């Protein structure tokens, strides 16, 4: 099947062997390489198609359906931004991915070809799941999205339309932030235009922060929308369901009562009324998330250990006597279960496992810092404290699993283990 994208074509379906549409005579081989195989979706301003590419795997073609100058500007900006960003969590586009196409007896069509993401968006995912996500998955996803936003913000862009339907879940697990059509570059001209009211407003009910509704969006606006997104994911309900107009706050926490208080506090900080009350950078967001993850790991570990102690059979009177006089057995019994979550004195165990040399640990931390930033030192210390007998290979593997980009993670392993 080869589909004609001329919006006025009465019979767009053609065979794969045709170069021109049999109905309207428009070209079917776009940009000399793409052939449209099926329509994927249609929105207010664009249609999306799956295309075969003679130079590679199938891709997605986005075609603008409204040629108003403002929409053309937004469309071209999306193409430019995506071509400048390179991250596993952002759809890949090639330098020549944007092009125009002139069908027979029709207006110019603006086209953008990008990576095809196999999976579904988080709104679809929650609908199919039929229940909210738990805090462990929420924390993993937030860390992934914070890495993506760090990449976006470090290139002086911000997204402006984060919401569940604009986050894709790949079939193999990682998240992808999509729809950069409303993203903006932070520049002097942007500030001037925004002050003059010349910036196009973007509004997604329940997710758009107050300052953006007033035409004053900033990078921290992305954090507000991120917080609202996770209220939805953790409760299964639209954020507006919890909105109190008298306090201008969301009363959502009773719907996610299993959350650690510090995790719920963090999400509330993301959604603070004013941008200066929210985390100021994606780096700060990542740092706080890793601290919360450490608290969650400790809480889970203590809960598991307490359960083991509760369910353990009680010793007989003879066994009690034996345990009381045997320091070796006593050390290996219940008290030892708590050692990983208790601070240990230097006389009992070193802070750094003896089998891992300090030079090796420092090298791992330095390599990791180049990929995830300053929180690498916190991550290394936490892993070593929680796993005092960890081997070098296990240490590297644990660190590599925290690197969002699979290719970078594999390079990290090879540099340190081979």
C-alpha positions in Angstrom: 0.0 0.0 0.0 1.2 3.5 -0.9 -0.9 6.4 0.4 -1.2 9.8 -1.3 -1.0 12.6 1.3 -2.8 15.2 -0.9 -5.7 16.3 1.4 -7.9 16.8 -1.7 -7.2 13.3 -3.2 -10.5 11.4 -3.6 -8.8 7.9 -3.8 -5.5 8.1 -1.9 -4.7 4.3 -1.8 -2.2 3.1 -4.4 0.1 0.1 -5.0 3.7 0.1 -3.9 4.9 0.1 -7.5 3.4 3.4 -8.4 5.4 6.7 -8.4 2.4 8.9 -8.9 -1.1 8.7 -7.5 -3.5 7.1 -10.0 -6.3 9.5 -8.8 -4.7 13.0 -8.4 -1.2 12.4 -10.0 0.6 13.7 -6.9 4.0 12.1 -6.2 4.0 9.0 -3.9 7.8 8.8 -3.2 8.4 11.8 -0.9 11.7 13.5 -0.8 13.0 10.7 -3.0 13.0 8.1 -0.2 9.7 7.9 1.8 6.6 6.0 0.9 3.5 6.5 3.1 2.1 3.1 4.2 -0.7 4.0 6.6 -2.2 6.8 8.6 -1.5 6.8 12.4 -3.5 9.7 13.7 -5.0 13.1 13.1 -5.2 16.2 15.3 -6.3 19.8 15.0 -3.2 20.9 13.1 -1.4 17.8 11.8 -1.8 14.3 10.6 0.7 11.5 11.3 1.6 8.6 9.0 3.9 5.6 9.1 6.4 5.7 6.2 8.8 3.2 4.8 12.3 4.6 4.3 14.6 3.1 1.6 17.5 4.1 3.8 16.4 2.5 7.0 13.6 1.3 9.3 10.0 2.6 9.3 9.5 6.2 10.5 6.8 8.6 11.4 5.8 11.4 9.0 4.1 14.4 10.5 2.2 16.6 8.0 0.9 20.1 9.0 -2.7 20.5 8.0 -3.1 24.2 8.8 -0.7 26.6 7.0 -1.4 29.6 9.2 2.0 31.4 9.6 2.0 30.8 13.4 1.5 27.1 13.1 4.2 26.9 10.3 6.6 28.7 12.7 5.8 26.2 15.5 6.2 23.3 13.2 9.6 24.4 11.8 10.7 25.1 15.4 9.9 21.5 16.4 12.0 20.3 13.5 14.9 22.5 14.5 14.8 21.6 18.2 14.6 17.9 17.6 17.6 18.1 15.1 19.7 19.7 17.9 18.8 17.3 20.7 20.4 13.9 20.9 19.0 11.7 23.7 17.4 8.3 24.0 14.4 10.0 25.6 13.8 12.3 22.6 12.6 11.3 19.2 15.5 11.2 16.7 15.4 13.2 13.5 17.9 13.6 10.7 19.3 17.0 9.6 17.1 16.9 6.5 14.0 15.5 8.2 12.0 18.7 7.5 10.9 19.3 3.9 8.0 20.7 2.0 5.8 18.8 -0.5 3.6 20.3 -3.2 0.7 18.0 -4.3 -1.1 18.5 -7.6 -3.6 21.3 -7.4 -3.0 21.8 -3.7 -1.2 24.0 -1.2 2.4 23.3 0.0 2.5 20.7 2.8 5.1 21.0 5.6 6.5 17.6 6.5 8.7 16.3 9.3 10.1 12.7 9.5 11.1 11.3 12.8 11.9 8.1 14.6 9.0 5.7 15.1 8.5 5.0 18.8 7.1 1.5 19.4 4.8 1.7 22.4 2.0 3.9 23.8 1.7 7.2 25.6 1.2 7.3 29.4 -2.5 8.3 29.1 -3.2 5.2 27.0 -1.0 3.1 29.3 -2.9 4.1 32.4 -6.2 3.5 30.6 -5.1 0.0 29.6 -3.6 -0.7 33.1 -6.8 0.3 34.8 -5.0 1.3 38.0 -2.5 3.9 39.1 1.3 3.2 39.2 3.1 2.6 42.4 5.7 4.9 43.9 8.7 2.7 42.9 7.7 3.0 39.2 6.8 6.6 39.6 10.3 7.3 41.0 12.0 5.4 38.2 10.0 7.4 35.6 10.6 10.7 37.2 14.3 10.1 37.2 14.2 9.2 33.5 12.2 12.4 32.7 14.5 14.5 34.8 17.4 13.3 32.7 15.5 14.2 29.5 14.6 17.6 30.8 18.2 18.2 31.8 19.2 17.6 28.2 16.4 19.9 26.9 17.1 22.7 29.4 20.9 22.5 28.9 20.3 23.3 25.3 18.4 26.4 26.4 15.0 25.0 25.4 12.0 24.2 27.5 9.0 22.0 26.5 5.9 23.9 27.6 3.4 21.1 27.1 4.4 18.1 29.4 1.4 15.9 30.1 0.7 12.1 30.0 -0.2 12.0 26.3 3.1 13.7 25.4 5.2 11.0 27.1 5.6 7.7 25.3 6.5 4.4 27.0 8.7 2.3 24.6 7.8 -1.3 24.3 11.1 -2.2 26.1 10.6 0.2 29.0 12.3 3.6 28.6 10.2 6.8 28.4 10.3 9.3 25.5 9.2 12.9 25.6 7.4 13.9 22.4 5.6 16.8 20.7 8.2 19.6 20.8 5.9 21.8 18.6 5.3 24.2 21.5 8.9 24.2 22.9 10.8 27.5 23.0 14.4 28.5 23.1 15.5 30.7 26.0 17.1 33.7 24.4 17.2 37.4 24.7 14.6 37.8 21.9 12.3 35.3 23.6 12.3 37.4 26.8 11.6 40.6 24.9 8.8 39.0 22.8 7.3 37.4 25.9 7.3 40.8 27.7 5.6 42.3 24.8 2.9 39.6 24.7 4.1 38.2 21.3 4.6 34.6 22.4 1.9 32.1 21.5 0.1 30.7 24.6 0.0 27.0 25.2 -2.7 25.5 27.5 -3.4 21.9 28.5 -6.2 21.9 31.2 -4.9 20.6 34.5 -1.2 20.6 33.5 -0.4 24.2 32.4 1.2 26.4 35.2 -0.4 29.8 36.1 2.5 31.8 34.7 2.2 30.1 31.4 -1.5 30.9 31.2 -0.4 34.5 31.6 2.2 34.2 28.8 5.2 34.2 31.1 6.5 30.6 30.8 10.0 29.7 32.2 12.0 26.5 32.4 10.4 25.8 35.8 7.0 25.7 34.1 8.1 22.2 32.9 8.5 21.0 36.5 4.9 22.2 37.4 3.5 20.2 34.5 5.7 17.2 35.4 4.3 17.2 39.0 0.7 17.4 37.7 1.5 14.5 35.3 2.5 12.3 38.3 -0.5 13.2 40.3 -2.5 11.7 37.4 -0.2 8.6 37.2 -0.3 8.0 41.0 -4.0 8.5 41.4 -5.5 7.6 38.1 -7.5 10.9 38.1 -7.3 14.1 36.2 -5.5 16.8 38.3 -8.5 19.1 38.1 -10.4 16.5 40.1 -8.4 17.6 43.1 -8.3 21.3 42.6 -9.5 23.6 45.4 -10.3 27.1 44.0 -10.3 28.6 47.5 -6.7 27.6 48.3 -5.5 27.2 44.7 -4.0 23.8 45.6 -4.5 20.2 44.7 -5.7 18.0 47.6 -4.6 14.7 46.0 -2.5 12.9 48.7 -5.3 10.9 50.2 -5.7 9.2 46.8 -2.0 8.1 47.0 -1.7 7.3 50.7 1.1 4.7 50.3 3.5 7.4 49.1 6.5 8.3 51.3 5.7 11.7 52.8 9.0 13.1 51.4 8.0 11.9 47.9 4.6 13.5 48.1 6.2 16.7 49.4 8.6 16.6 46.4 5.7 16.4 44.0 4.0 19.3 45.8 7.1 21.4 45.4 7.2 20.7 41.7 3.6 22.1 41.5 4.3 25.2 43.7 2.3 28.2 42.7 5.3 30.4 41.9 8.3 29.3 39.7 10.8 30.4 42.4 9.2 28.0 44.9 9.9 25.0 42.6 13.3 23.3 42.0 15.2 25.6 39.8 17.1 23.2 37.6 16.7 19.6 36.4 20.0 18.9 38.2 18.4 19.8 41.5 15.4 17.7 40.6 17.7 14.7 40.0 19.6 15.3 43.2 16.3 15.3 45.3 15.0 12.2 43.5 18.1 10.2 44.3 17.8 11.2 48.0 14.1 10.1 47.9 15.1 6.8 46.2 17.6 6.2 49.0 14.9 6.7 51.6 12.5 4.4 49.8 15.2 1.7 49.5 16.0 2.0 53.2 12.3 1.9 54.2 11.6 -1.1 52.0 14.6 -2.9 53.4 13.6 -2.3 57.0 10.1 -3.4 56.2 11.4 -6.7 54.7 13.8 -7.3 57.6 11.0 -6.7 60.1 8.8 -9.1 58.3 11.6 -11.8 58.4 12.0 -11.3 62.1 8.3 -11.4 62.8 7.9 -14.6 60.8 11.0 -16.4 62.1 10.4 -19.4 64.4 11.1 -18.6 68.1 14.0 -20.6 69.6 13.4 -23.2 72.3 14.7 -22.7 75.8 17.8 -24.8 74.9 18.4 -22.8 71.8 18.1 -19.5 73.8 20.8 -20.6 76.1 23.0 -21.6 73.2 22.5 -18.3 71.4 23.2 -16.3 74.5 26.6 -17.9 74.9 27.6 -17.9 71.2 28.8 -14.5 69.9 29.4 -16.0 66.4 25.8 -17.2 66.1 24.5 -14.0 67.6 26.3 -11.9 65.0 24.8 -13.9 62.2 21.2 -13.9 63.6 18.6 -11.2 63.7 20.9 -8.3 64.7 23.0 -8.8 61.5 19.9 -8.2 59.4 19.9 -4.5 60.4 23.5 -3.8 59.7 22.9 -2.6 56.1 20.6 0.2 57.3 22.5 1.1 60.4 25.7 3.2 60.4 28.7 1.1 61.3 31.7 2.2 63.2 35.1 2.1 61.6 36.2 -0.5 64.0 33.7 -3.0 62.7 33.6 -2.4 59.0 35.1 0.1 56.6 32.8 2.6 54.8 34.3 1.4 51.5 34.3 -2.4 50.9 37.8 -3.7 51.2 37.7 -5.6 47.9 37.1 -2.4 45.9 40.2 -0.1 45.8 39.6 3.6 46.3 41.2 4.3 42.9 38.7 2.1 41.2 35.7 3.7 43.0 37.0 7.2 42.2 37.4 6.2 38.5 33.8 4.8 38.4 32.5 8.0 40.0 34.4 10.2 37.6 33.2 8.3 34.5 29.6 8.3 35.8 29.7 12.1 36.5 30.4 12.7 32.9 27.1 11.0 32.1 24.7 11.9 34.9 26.4 14.8 36.6 27.2 15.6 40.3 24.8 13.1 41.8 27.2 10.4 40.8 29.0 10.7 44.1 25.8 10.3 46.1 24.8 7.3 44.1 28.2 5.6 44.5 28.3 6.1 48.3 24.7 4.9 48.6 25.4 1.7 46.7 28.6 1.0 48.6 26.9 1.6 52.0 23.9 -0.6 51.2 26.1 -3.4 49.6 29.3 -3.6 51.6 30.4 -6.9 50.0 29.6 -5.9 46.4 32.1 -7.0 43.7 33.6 -4.7 41.1 31.5 -6.2 38.3 28.3 -5.9 40.4 29.2 -2.3 41.3 29.8 -1.3 37.7 26.6 -3.1 36.6 24.5 -1.3 39.3 25.9 2.1 38.2 25.4 1.3 34.5 21.7 0.5 35.2 21.2 4.1 36.3 22.4 5.5 33.0 19.3 6.3 30.9 21.0 5.9 27.5 21.6 2.2 26.7 24.5 2.9 24.4 26.3 5.1 27.0 25.6 2.5 29.7 27.3 -0.2 27.6 30.3 2.1 26.9 30.5 2.7 30.6 30.7 -1.0 31.3 33.4 -1.6 28.7 35.6 1.2 29.9 35.6 -0.1 33.5 35.4 -3.8 33.1 37.2 -4.8 29.9 
